[in-house]
């Protein structure tokens, strides 16, 4: 699929493992409370990546 947005394209091509690893990285950097550093928060980030990718399809 062709994207004009390189971030959306990279997320679309990334494996679920890659997206989870990236989400862990972002949670560690962006979430400051201890409660947010858990698997549920990581899943929220991965879901956000998928929604972002879907919204950019067909640009």
Residue, then its C-alpha position, 0 to 999 in steps of 0.5 A: x500500500x502506498x502512503x505519503x506518510x513515512x511513519x504510517x508506512x513503517x508502522x504498517x510494515x512493522x511486525x507486532x513484535x516490532x510495534x510492541x518493542x517500540x511501544x515499550x520504548x515510548x512508554x519508558x520515555x513518555x509515561x512518567x507514572x509507575x502505573x502507566x508502565x504496564x502491559x495494558x499501556x503498551x497494548x494501548x500504544x500498539x492499538x494507537x499505531x494501528x489506528x494511525x496506520x488505518x487512518x493514513x491508508x489511501x492518502 
